[in-house]
Amino acid sequence: MKKEIIIRVPIITGCQDSLEEVESIAEFARSLKIKEVHLLPYHRLGESKYSQLGRNYKLKGVTPLTESSIFRLKEIVESYNLKVCVGGQ
C-alpha cells in the first residue's frame, strides 16, 4: 500500500530506557525500512487524575527521564539514519 509508518515508542524509566533497548528498537525500525521514530518520554501529567478518580496509579514513584538522557537516546536512534521526533509532534 506504500503507506509511511511511524513507530511511536513510550520511554519509561526502568522499562525501555536502556541504550541496548533503544538500539534494538532502532535496528527493528531500520529492518522494516521505516524512516521515522517518535520517542515519547514518560511524564506525570495523568497522575493527579488517577487520584481524583480514586484509582491506583501504577507508575507512582517513576521519575521522568532527564533532558540529557532523552537527547542521548535520540542520538542513538538517529545514528541508524532514522528521523527522530521527541514527544510525537
Number of C-alpha atoms within 10 A of each C-alpha: 3 4 5 9 13 15 17 16 17 16 21 18 16 10 9 14 17 15 14 12 13 19 16 13 17 24 15 13 20 17 9 10 12 16 17 21 24 20 22 17 19 16 13 13 7 9 15 12 12 12 11 8 8 9 11 10 13 9 12 9 8 13 13 15 17 11 10 9 14 18 12 13 23 20 13 18 25 16 12 14 12 20 15 21 15 16 13 15 7
